[in-house]
């Protein structure tokens, strides 16, 4: 009897103990969950509310962005159509009228220049390309005899030149690209002064930046090839305090400006940099005898290897001015 009662007396306490432990654990877990909910701070509650609100307003924000894009697109279209500022390049290019005139930079003087001058010529060519791209009457732009140091410098410092548009870059000499009867070499040593531009012609600018070491070279070359030559009528319209020399890009830009205005004086005074102190020639004659003597005095052939306007890499100083025979300036009237 005692042995039969023993298991019965032992087992119930063990079962009760286990069930008692599970109930106590369940009771302790409930307060922890309740306590966790009760201890959520106000800041956390606000954060959760903001997150919920952000999610709910997602579609509204999306619609607002769409409306903003549409509004900006409409504003750009209105600005282009209004012609209010007159400086929008996209608008200008929409109304571009291409000229048949061919303008050539002759790069056949590569072996006559040091690297410093090659880099100056490269800068001037870049400026010519940029101005022709944005011009209202762009010319047919040619680079001939392209190679040597110039091509190497462009490959090293301006690899994008291979993607240039609206330009003909040739390794051949200009005499092999254009018919002889169409060529006119712009050189300051020519006795012929341009009065107008013939758009059926191809005008050549000598791409030579030197230190006046090769005066008359472009004139001699034009004569040897038996082609026409002329100079821009600079002295007929302008009196300058500095040397009467122009950079390659200045000659190029003056021609672009003349094609638009058909006014040499306006073209000269629009393009010539202020540092040259240019004044109308008729005013110079009305000034002192010293100014008259200066106007009638000698003039410098060739084009400066001076820095291009608005070029951040080029110092804006008059010292160390270079001379390039690409100039098309005319002597003062006698």
C-alpha positions in Angstrom: 0.0 0.0 0.0 2.7 2.4 0.9 4.6 1.6 -2.3 1.6 2.3 -4.5 0.8 5.6 -2.8 4.3 6.9 -3.2 4.3 7.6 -6.9 0.9 9.2 -6.7 2.1 11.6 -3.9 5.3 12.5 -5.8 4.0 13.0 -9.3 1.3 15.6 -8.7 3.6 18.1 -7.1 6.0 17.8 -10.1 3.2 18.4 -12.6 1.8 21.2 -10.5 5.3 22.7 -10.3 5.7 22.6 -14.0 2.3 24.1 -14.7 3.0 26.7 -12.1 6.2 27.7 -13.8 4.7 28.1 -17.2 1.9 30.3 -15.9 4.3 32.5 -14.0 6.4 32.9 -17.2 3.3 33.8 -19.2 2.4 36.3 -16.6 5.8 37.9 -16.6 5.9 38.1 -20.4 2.6 40.0 -20.6 3.8 42.8 -18.4 7.0 43.1 -20.5 4.9 43.6 -23.7 2.6 46.0 -22.0 5.6 47.8 -20.5 7.3 48.1 -23.9 4.2 49.7 -25.4 3.8 52.1 -22.5 7.5 53.2 -22.6 7.3 54.5 -26.3 8.3 58.1 -26.1 6.4 61.0 -27.6 9.3 61.7 -30.1 9.1 58.1 -31.3 5.3 58.4 -31.7 5.7 61.6 -33.8 8.3 59.8 -35.9 6.0 56.9 -36.6 3.2 59.4 -37.5 5.4 61.3 -39.9 6.5 58.1 -41.5 3.0 57.1 -42.0 2.0 60.5 -43.4 5.1 60.4 -45.7 3.9 57.1 -47.1 0.4 58.3 -47.6 1.5 61.4 -49.5 3.9 59.6 -51.9 1.5 59.8 -54.9 0.8 63.5 -54.2 4.5 64.3 -54.3 4.9 62.4 -57.5 2.1 64.4 -59.2 3.7 67.7 -57.9 7.0 66.7 -59.5 5.3 66.0 -62.8 3.5 69.4 -62.7 6.8 71.2 -61.9 8.6 69.6 -64.9 5.7 70.5 -67.2 5.8 74.1 -65.9 9.5 74.5 -66.5 9.3 73.0 -70.0 6.5 75.5 -70.8 8.6 78.4 -69.4 11.6 77.4 -71.6 9.3 77.2 -74.7 7.9 80.6 -73.9 11.3 82.1 -73.5 12.5 80.8 -76.8 9.4 82.1 -78.6 9.4 85.5 -76.9 12.9 86.5 -78.2 13.2 88.6 -75.1 16.9 88.5 -74.4 18.2 88.0 -77.9 21.1 85.9 -76.6 19.7 82.4 -76.5 22.0 80.3 -78.6 19.4 77.6 -79.3 17.1 80.2 -80.7 19.9 81.7 -82.8 20.8 78.3 -84.2 17.1 77.7 -85.2 17.2 80.7 -87.5 20.7 80.1 -88.9 21.4 80.9 -92.5 24.5 79.2 -93.8 26.9 81.2 -95.9 28.5 79.7 -99.0 31.7 81.6 -98.2 34.6 79.3 -97.4 37.1 80.3 -94.8 40.3 78.4 -94.5 43.0 78.4 -91.8 46.3 77.4 -93.5 48.2 75.3 -91.0 51.2 74.7 -93.3 53.6 76.7 -91.1 54.0 74.0 -88.4 57.7 73.7 -88.7 58.2 77.5 -88.3 56.7 77.6 -84.8 57.8 76.5 -81.3 55.4 74.6 -79.1 54.4 77.8 -77.2 53.2 79.3 -80.5 51.5 76.1 -81.6 49.5 76.1 -78.4 48.5 79.8 -79.1 47.4 78.8 -82.6 45.4 75.9 -81.2 43.5 78.3 -78.8 42.7 80.6 -81.7 41.4 77.7 -83.8 39.2 76.6 -80.9 37.8 80.2 -80.7 37.1 80.3 -84.4 35.3 76.9 -84.2 33.1 78.1 -81.3 32.2 81.4 -82.9 31.3 79.8 -86.2 29.1 77.3 -84.4 27.1 80.0 -82.8 27.1 82.5 -85.7 23.9 83.4 -87.4 25.7 83.2 -90.8 28.3 80.4 -90.3 30.9 80.0 -93.0 32.2 76.8 -94.6 35.1 76.3 -92.2 38.3 74.5 -93.3 41.6 73.5 -91.6 44.2 72.5 -94.2 47.7 71.0 -93.8 46.5 69.7 -90.4 49.2 67.6 -88.9 52.6 67.8 -87.1 52.9 69.6 -83.8 49.4 71.1 -84.1 47.7 67.8 -84.5 49.8 66.2 -81.7 48.9 69.1 -79.3 45.2 68.8 -80.2 45.3 65.1 -79.5 46.9 65.6 -76.1 44.9 68.6 -74.9 41.6 68.6 -76.8 40.7 65.0 -77.8 37.2 66.1 -78.6 38.3 67.9 -81.8 37.7 64.6 -83.7 34.0 65.1 -83.0 33.8 68.7 -84.2 30.9 69.4 -86.5 30.5 71.8 -89.4 34.2 71.9 -90.1 36.4 70.3 -92.8 39.8 69.2 -91.4 42.2 68.2 -94.1 45.8 67.0 -94.1 46.2 68.3 -97.7 47.3 71.8 -98.6 44.6 74.2 -99.4 45.7 74.3 -103.0 44.8 70.6 -103.3 41.4 71.1 -101.7 40.0 74.3 -103.4 40.2 75.3 -107.0 42.9 77.9 -107.7 40.5 80.4 -109.2 38.4 80.4 -106.0 41.2 81.2 -103.6 42.0 84.6 -102.0 44.8 84.8 -99.5 44.3 87.4 -96.8 47.6 89.0 -96.1 48.6 92.4 -94.8 51.4 92.7 -97.5 48.9 92.6 -100.4 48.3 95.9 -102.2 44.7 94.9 -102.8 42.1 96.1 -100.2 38.9 94.2 -99.8 35.7 96.3 -100.3 33.3 93.4 -100.0 33.3 89.6 -99.6 32.4 87.3 -102.5 30.6 84.3 -101.1 31.7 82.2 -104.0 35.3 82.6 -103.0 37.5 80.7 -100.4 39.4 83.1 -98.2 42.7 81.8 -96.6 44.0 83.0 -93.2 47.6 82.1 -92.5 47.9 80.1 -89.3 51.3 81.3 -88.4 52.1 82.7 -84.9 55.6 84.0 -84.8 57.6 87.0 -83.5 57.6 88.9 -86.8 60.4 86.6 -87.9 58.7 85.8 -91.2 57.3 89.0 -92.5 55.8 88.8 -96.0 55.8 85.0 -96.1 52.1 84.5 -96.8 52.2 87.2 -99.5 55.2 85.4 -101.1 53.4 82.1 -100.9 50.2 83.4 -102.4 52.2 85.0 -105.3 54.2 81.8 -105.9 51.0 79.8 -106.1 49.5 82.4 -108.5 46.4 82.9 -106.4 44.6 86.2 -105.6 45.5 88.0 -102.4 44.0 90.9 -100.4 43.8 92.6 -97.0 41.0 93.7 -94.8 40.3 97.5 -95.0 41.3 98.1 -91.3 43.1 101.4 -91.8 40.1 102.8 -93.8 37.9 102.6 -90.7 40.1 102.2 -87.6 43.0 103.9 -85.8 44.6 101.9 -83.0 47.0 102.9 -80.3 48.7 99.5 -80.4 50.3 97.7 -83.4 47.9 97.1 -86.3 48.0 93.4 -86.0 45.2 90.9 -85.6 45.0 87.3 -84.2 43.8 84.5 -86.4 40.5 84.4 -84.5 40.0 88.2 -84.8 40.2 88.0 -88.6 37.8 85.1 -88.6 35.3 86.8 -86.3 35.5 90.1 -88.2 34.5 88.2 -91.4 31.6 86.5 -89.5 30.4 89.8 -88.2 30.6 91.5 -91.6 28.6 88.7 -93.2 25.8 89.5 -90.7 26.0 93.4 -90.8 27.6 94.2 -94.1 29.4 97.0 -92.3 33.2 96.9 -92.0 33.3 99.6 -89.3 30.7 97.9 -87.1 32.5 94.5 -87.7 35.9 96.0 -86.6 34.6 97.7 -83.5 32.5 94.7 -82.4 35.4 92.3 -82.5 38.6 94.3 -81.8 39.5 94.0 -78.1 39.3 97.3 -76.0 43.0 97.1 -75.1 43.9 98.1 -78.6 42.3 101.5 -78.1 40.6 101.6 -81.5 38.8 104.8 -82.6 37.1 105.6 -85.9 39.7 106.7 -88.5 37.8 109.9 -89.4 38.0 111.0 -85.8 41.8 110.4 -85.8 42.2 112.8 -88.7 40.3 115.4 -86.9 42.6 115.1 -83.8 46.1 116.4 -83.2 48.8 116.5 -85.9 50.7 113.8 -83.8 47.7 111.4 -84.1 47.6 112.1 -87.9 51.3 111.3 -88.2 50.7 108.1 -86.2 47.9 107.1 -88.5 49.9 107.7 -91.6 53.0 106.0 -90.2 54.1 102.4 -90.7 51.9 99.5 -90.0 52.7 96.0 -88.9 52.0 93.1 -91.1 50.8 89.9 -89.6 48.5 88.7 -86.8 49.3 88.8 -83.2 49.7 85.5 -81.3 47.9 87.2 -78.5 45.5 85.4 -76.1 41.9 84.9 -77.2 39.3 86.9 -75.5 37.6 85.2 -72.6 40.3 82.5 -72.5 40.9 81.7 -68.8 44.3 80.2 -69.6 45.7 83.2 -71.3 47.1 86.3 -69.5 45.5 89.5 -70.6 48.8 91.5 -71.1 50.3 93.4 -73.9 53.8 92.1 -73.2 55.1 89.2 -75.2 52.7 89.9 -78.0 53.3 87.5 -80.9 52.9 88.2 -84.6 51.1 85.9 -87.0 51.1 86.5 -90.7 47.4 85.6 -90.8 46.5 89.3 -90.6 44.5 91.1 -93.1 45.1 94.7 -92.2 45.5 97.5 -94.7 48.0 100.4 -94.7 46.9 103.8 -93.8 45.7 106.0 -96.6 48.4 108.2 -98.1 
